[in-house]
Amino acid sequence: MDQSRRNFCRGIGAATVGAATLAATPGEAAAGPRKGGDAAHRWAMVVDVRKCVGCQACTVACIMENDVPENSFRTIVSTYEVTEQGKTGSYMLPRLCNHCEDAPCIPVCPTGATYQRKDGIVVVDNTVCVGCAYCVQACPYDARFINHETQTADKCTFCVHRVDAGLLPACVETCVGGARIFGDLKDPDSTVSRLVREQDPKVLKPEQGTQPRVFYIGLDPKFQGKVDGTPTLWRPSAQPHVEAHVEKEHA
């Protein structure tokens, strides 16, 4: 059993020390009481970009697990062509919904279809969603889309159906390099908690003040604001291939 799975399973039944002392965030107060999930947990993901090889196994696993329609993505690895001192290489940036503590997609939803569970997972109730795309526009991470089959908002849910069953998200299970680690921030002994404490991980677009709960180890500061990029090795038929060039300064 790998480290991420071992810590995740242990955290499911573990009592949380000090969880009751956590104060409500501004976003939680504005959106009202959270519903669903277990407040004893606060699920999060750490992505170690140093281990990502850009194979897109996570992308394909997510599509198969969640029945994502063609040419849409709940998670994807954006890749960049980087030139440094005359040498060209690739930079991998796995992307997904950040399940922000102060999620900007929630207050703009006119029907309450987008909401945050007590365990921090942001979900969409597609029986209530009217497909207005306000949340798509509000997300600073380009992590949402309108599902052309359901005509409702769609996005990563941390594979909430798997989490509720005590399983890891599909992308974590299939990551060949072990770059994605999932776990409970309220469990101080979880791998996720330890990495956040010890590795000083970064988040995307920190200036937005959304308090993302997807953290990145080894993230180049030049890419903290990046949300575009081109999938490699596996490209959907309708998506044009446009390379993103980023000039890196010598450290």
N, C-alpha and C positions, 0 to 999 in steps of 0.2 A: 504494500500500500504506500503510495507516494506521500510526501510531507503535507501537501495541501489537503489531500483527502483525509489523512489521519487527523489533522488538526480540526478540519471542518466537522467530522463525525464526533469528535470529542466535545466540540463546542455546542452541538445540538442539545445535549442533555446537561450541560454544565450550568451551575448557578452563577449569576452575574454579580460580582462584587461592586457595590457602589452605583449600580445602574439607576437607582431611584433618585440619585442626587443630580443627574444630568438635567440641565435647564432646557426649556423649550427654545428653539431658535426663532428668529424673526419670521422665517418662512413658514414654520410650523404654526406659529401664532396667527399669521395672516390667513392660512389655509383652513384653520379650524382643526378640531381633533382628528388625528389620524385613525384610519380604520383598517382592519385586517392585519394579519401578521402577528408577531409576538414581540412586544416592546422589550423583552429581555435580550434581544439581539439587535445588532446594527451591522447589517451585511455590507461588505466592501470588497474591492478587488485591488490587488497590487499587480502592476505589470512591469516586469523587468525587461526593458527594451534591449538590454545587452544579450538576452537569450533568444530574442525573436529572430527567426530566419526568413520570415515573410512567406511561409509556405501556404498560407490561407486555409489551413486545416480548420482553424477556428471559424472562419467565414462559412465554409461548407457545412460544418457540423451544426452551426446555428441555423442555417437555411433548412437543413433536413429535420432538425429537432422541432423548429417552430413553424414549419411550412411557410417560409418567407417567399413571396412571389418573385418571379424572375426579374433580374435587374434591380432588385431592392436589397438592402442590407440592414440587419440589426447590429452587426459588428463587422468590421473589415480591417485589414492591415493596409494603411496608406503607405506607399513607398515613394522615396524621393531619390533622385539622382544628385549626388553631392560631389562637388569638385573642390579639392583641397590641395594646394601646392602642385597643381597640374595633374593630380591623380583623381580619377573618378571612381566613386563607389556608391553604395545604396544605403539608405537609412530607413529603418522600419518603424512605423508608429501605429500600433494597434489602437483602434478606436471603437467606442461603444457609448451608450448612455452612461452619464457620470453619476446618476442617482444622487443628485446634489442635495445637501441638507437644506439649502434655500433655493429650491428648484424654480426657475422663472417660468416654466411651462405650466405650472399649476394654477396660479392666480389668473392667467389669461383665458383659461378654459371656461366658456360660458355655460356649460352643462354639468361641470364637475366630473367629467369622464376621466380626466387625468387627476390622479391623487397619489398621495404617498402613504404607504402602509406604516404601521407602528414600528416595523423593523427597518424602515428607511428605503425600501424598494419602491420606486416610482412605477406605477402601472397605468394602463389605459383600459377603461371599461368600454369595449366597442359596442355594447348594447345601448350606450348612452351617447357616445361620440357622434357628432353630426358632420364630421369631416371638414370643419371650417379652416383647419390648418393654422389657427392662431398659435398653437403650441409649437408647430414646426418652425414658424417664424421667430418665436421667442427663444428657442434653444440656441445658445451661442456655440454649441459644439457640433451642429449639423448632424445630430444623432437621431432625428425623427423624420418620418416620411408618411405620406398618405398611401396606404395600401390600396393598389388599384383594383384589387379583387373585392375587398370589403368596403372600400370608400371611407375608411376610418383611419385615424392616426395609429401609427405602429412604431415600435422601437424595441430595444433590448429591455428585458425584464429581469435580468440575471437568471433567466430560466426559472421563474418563480415557482412553477409547478414542480420542478425538480427539487428546488430548495425546500419546499414544504414537505417533500417526501424524504428529506434527508440526503439528497444527492447534490453533487456539484453541478454548476452550469455546464452545458455541453461544450462550450469553448475551452473551459478549464480542463475537462476530461481529455480533450483531444489535442491539446497543445504539445507538440512533439518536443519542444525545448524546455518545457516547464516554465514558460515566461509569465503565465497567468496564475496568480494565487488568490483564492477566494476564502473568505472567512469572516469571523465575527469581531468587530472592533471592541465590543463590550466584554469580550473574553481576553483578559490581559495575557493569557498564555498562548493564544492563537498565533500562528505564523504571521498573519496579516498584522495583528497588533504589534508584534515584535519588529517586523520590518518597518512599520510606520514610525516606531519609536527610535530605532537604531540606524536606519538608512537615510533619513531625511529625504523622503521621496517628494517629487514635485507633482503639481496638477496642471492640467491644461487651462489656459486663460485665467490665471489667478486674479487678475484685475477685475474680473466680473463679479467677484464676491459671492459666488454661488456655493462655495464649500463642497466641491466634488468629493465623492467617495470612491473614485477610481484614482489610484495613485501610481506614479511612474518612477521607477528606479533607473538611473542612467539616462534620464531625459536631457538632451541638449537644450539649453535655454532658447536657442534659435527656433526650436520647434514647439515651444509652449503655446504659441498662438496659431499653430497650424491645424486646420481641420480638413484640408483638401489633400489630394494625392492620387496616385494611380495604382490600382491593384495589379500585381504581376503574377505570372505563372497561370493564373486562372482569371479570365476576363469574360463577363457576360456579353452576349452578342450585341446588345443595343447600346452599350456604353463605349463611347469613343476613347481611343488611347491618346492621352495627352500627358506628356512627361512634365514633371515639376522639377525645375532646376533651382538648386539652392547653393549659393556660394558660401563656403565656410571659411572663417578666418583661422589662421594658424594660432593654436593655443600658446 
